[in-house]
Structures are given as structure tokens and as C-alpha cells.
Amino acid sequence: MVAQILALAIFVVMFGLIISEKFERHVITLVCGLATLVLVFGVAMHSMDAILETLNIRNIFTLSFWYEAGASSESTGGINWATIIFLAGMMVMVEGMAKAGFFRWLCMTIAKAVRYRVIPIFITFMIMSFVLAMFIDSITVILFLAAVTVELAQLLDFNPIPLILSEIFCANLGGSATMCGDPPNIIVGTSLRYSFSDFITNTGLMAVLSLVVIIFYFYFCFRKELTVSSASQTSEKDHPSPVSAITDKRAFAISCVIFLCAVALLITHAQTGLTVAFIGLFIAILVLLTSGKNIGHILKNVDYKTILFFIGLFVVVGGLEQTGILELAAGFIGKVSHGNAKVMIAIIIWVSAIASAFVDNIPFAATMIPVIKTLAASTGVDLSVLAWTLAMGTDIGGSATPIGASANVVGMSIAAKEGHPISWGKYCKVSAPASVIVILISMVCIYLRYF
């Protein structure tokens, strides 16, 4: 009982500090993780086994961590090193692509293809945000897309806020479509051993269907502003060539090939048996070996704080798992739903969405993984259905408010820095209804397809 109280108290304090934003997130989770190891596992439980299971280091040195032959087994609890290594590998790849000018070139090329007309740019940039976020972290997508959007807004004399708001939402929506698109999906995929194709054929279909509706929704919301903006157009000769965005042609070509290689490996990893941990490490090594003099820049700009954030987070969630708190939570959901799968789906997707709108969806997803595993085991509901429900709830719920997902914060920060601040009211007025629409579409898809 003492261990449970301590584990829960540390978890609540961690969440509260993350929401307060008074300290950096990685510092909070690392300190809370250390408190879990010392106070919960050491002082209260006197269990070295609990510490070793949560640190989970020995798992890295097993063959199944890098290569899965035949049927795969579920990963153990504690720190999910597959998520850590895969995320780090993708960060290295993205930094290499950014250094070569890939993202700016892509944005400028698409803008030129639609002849710098505002409404076509609005639609194509939404689609591009969705597609890029399927393979690249949504934070990185928004970081470059929002910056280029502001640049185009200055050239074409239009308000960039409608585009930035729609790009943020579509990046989060695109991230829900694949296993590597959004951190919660990475956690779900690596923890439950679902492949890239598993996600694309389940959450991917829901996301694409939702995208069609969302494009019409955002166009309806901003049609007056876009129509006014499109009245003022300049000649194509006034705009810089997309080629000027490429800083290093050799590095650009190599980064494109490596990106396509990463996509191919992710799509086929269920067939090849190569785990996402292996793919992430392989891609990172490939990027570094071909970076030449840029290797220092790439390593320097990797987001190590996010990696440390994940490590501390997994330890704290491991405390809840080892002390049985998550089993109690699963039992409560099962009791409230009376074992009814449809009610269970509704509870998970709406609780996930509402919680993720106000707290970081990464720790919430990590917390819920053991919960849905317990629910599936105790009620007989298909675990994969609960997994897709959790993924859509956390990914889309995070779009509803400015603090729900990291991409939202990044997009709003860039807009404010460039003289286009977005208020909470402006953001929520547009994005909260959009989130509700997508959650409803996801629920209907889940009910029709799996029941």
C-alpha cells in the first residue's frame, strides 16, 4: 500500500510539474524517475528485481530486440529502449535532411507548382503537413513548415495564421496514421509489437478519411480570409527559386535516398523481421557515415532533452506498473463498462482525447499501454482494437488546445516570433471542434469495422 501511494504521488507530481512548465520536462521526469527507483522500489518495496525490470537494460542485449524471427512476443515493462533508439535514429535522419535544405526546398517547390496562389497553397500545405508527419516527427514538420509559411505570407501578402493552424492540426492527424508519425504511436507500436503496416491499415485509414473532412472544415472556417488574401497576387518572377533552398546538392541527394530507405525498411519490417530499434540505429549510422563535415552539426542538434524525457517517463510509469496501480485502473474501466467492448472503446477514446488536450499525450499514452493490455486480458476484447482506439484518442486529442502536443507549441511560437500571435481563444475556436469531428469519425470507423 505504501509503495502504491508513493508511486501514484510521484506520478501526480510529475504531471503537475509538466503542466506548470516551471522546469524543463526532461529534468522533471528524470528526477521523478530517480525518486521512483529510490523511494518506491528501494525504500518501500526493497526489490532489486523491480529496479532491474524497470531499467530493462538486459533486453537490449537479446537477439529479439534487434531481429524477430517468427511470431513476436510483447516487450517487457519499464524503459522501452526500442522507442528510445528508434526516436533517436529518426532525429538524426531529420537533422541531416534539414541541414541539406530538404524541407525548405519541398515547401518552395509545392508553392511554385500551384503558382503561388493562396487557396491552392492552403490545401496543398495541409496535405503536405499530413504526409510528412506520417514519416517524420510532427514537431520537425511544423518547425520548417510554419517558418516557410510565414516567409510566403510576407511575399504574397496574406495572413499566415489560417495556414499555420491548419498545418498544426494536419501534422498531428498525419502522425496518427503511422507507427513512426507521432511519439504516442511509437510507444504503442514498440510496446505491443505492431508493425508499420498494422498502423497504416488501421489508424491510417481513419486518418485519411478524416483528412478529407478536415480540409473542407478548415476551408469553411477560413474561406473569407483566404478569398481576400488571394485577391493580391504577385508575379512568379518575384519569388526565389526552390533550388536556392538546397545548401548542399550531394547531401540533399543522399538524404533523399536515406529517407526512402527508412520508409522502405519501416513498411517491410514485419516481413524482414528487423525491429524498429534496428532500423533506427541503422539509419542513424548511415546518416552519420555519409555526413562528412556536417556530422558535428547533426549530433549537436539532436533533441537529447526529448530522449531523456522519455527515459525518466518510462521509469515513473514502471513504478505504477510494478505496484499494481495500472491494474486497478484497468479494473475500474472494465467495471464501469460492464465488460461491454463498445462502451470500453468510447471511454478510452474520449478519456484519452480529453486528457491529451490538457496534458502531454506522451506520458498519457505510456501510462495507458499496460492498462489496455490488462483490459484485453481480463475482458477478452481484442488488444489491437484498444490500441488503435488509444492511438487515435491521444494523437487527435492533443490537437484541441495549444498545450496538447509539442507541435502546437512550436507552431504558435514561430507565429508569435514573426509578429502573428495566436491566442488561446483563436486556436481552440478552430481546433477543438476539428478534434471532436475526427474523434467521432474514428469512433464510427472502429464500430463499423471491428464490431
C-alpha positions, 0 to 999 in steps of 0.5 A: 500500500505504501509503495502504491501511494508513493508511486501514484504521488510521484506520478501526480507530481510529475504531471503537475510539474509538466503542466506548470512548465516551471522546469524543463520536462526532461529534468522533471521526469528524470528526477521523478524517475530517480525518486521512483527507483529510490523511494518506491522500489528501494525504500518501500518495496526493497526489490532489486528485481523491480529496479532491474525490470524497470531499467530493462537494460538486459533486453537490449542485449537479446537477439529479439530486440534487434531481429524477430524471427517468427511470431513476436512476443510483447516487450517487457515493462519499464524503459522501452529502449526500442522507442528510445533508439528508434526516436533517436535514429529518426532525429538524426535522419531529420537533422541531416535532411534539414541541414541539406535544405530538404524541407525548405526546398519541398515547401518552395517547390509545392508553392511554385507548382500551384503558382503561388496562389493562396487557396491552392497553397492552403490545401496543398500545405495541409496535405503536405503537413499530413504526409510528412508527419506520417514519416517524420516527427510532427514537431520537425514538420511544423518547425520548417513548415510554419517558418516557410509559411510565414516567409510566403505570407510576407511575399504574397501578402496574406495572413499566415495564421489560417495556414499555420493552424491548419498545418498544426492540426494536419501534422498531428492527424498525419502522425496518427496514421503511422507507427513512426508519425507521432511519439504516442504511436511509437510507444504503442507500436514498440510496446505491443509489437505492431508493425508499420503496416498494422498502423497504416491499415488501421489508424491510417485509414481513419486518418485519411478519411478524416483528412478529407473532412478536415480540409473542407472544415478548415476551408469553411472556417477560413474561406473569407480570409483566404478569398481576400488574401488571394485577391493580391497576387504577385508575379512568379518572377518575384519569388526565389527559386526552390533550388536556392533552398538546397545548401548542399546538392550531394547531401540533399541527394543522399538524404533523399535516398536515406529517407526512402530507405527508412520508409522502405525498411519501416513498411517491410519490417514485419516481413524482414523481421528487423525491429524498429530499434534496428532500423533506427540505429541503422539509419542513424549510422548511415546518416552519420557515415555519409555526413562528412563535415556536417556530422558535428552539426547533426549530433549537436542538434539532436533533441537529447532533452526529448530522449531523456524525457522519455527515459525518466517517463518510462521509469515513473510509469514502471513504478505504477506498473510494478505496484499494481496501480495500472491494474486497478485502473484497468479494473475500474474501466472494465467495471464501469463498462460492464465488460461491454467492448463498445462502451470500453472503446468510447471511454478510452477514446474520449478519456484519452482525447480529453486528457491529451488536450490538457496534458502531454499525450506522451506520458498519457499514452505510456501510462495507458499501454499496460492498462489496455493490455490488462483490459484485453486480458481480463475482458477478452476484447481484442488488444489491437482494437484498444490500441488503435482506439488509444492511438487515435484518442491521444494523437487527435486529442492533443490537437484541441488546445495549444498545450496538447502536443509539442507541435502546437507549441512550436507552431504558435511560437514561430507565429508569435516570433514573426509578429502573428500571435495566436491566442488561446481563444483563436486556436481552440475556436478552430481546433477543438471542434476539428478534434471532436469531428475526427474523434467521432469519425474514428469512433464510427470507423472502429464500430463499423469495422471491428464490431 
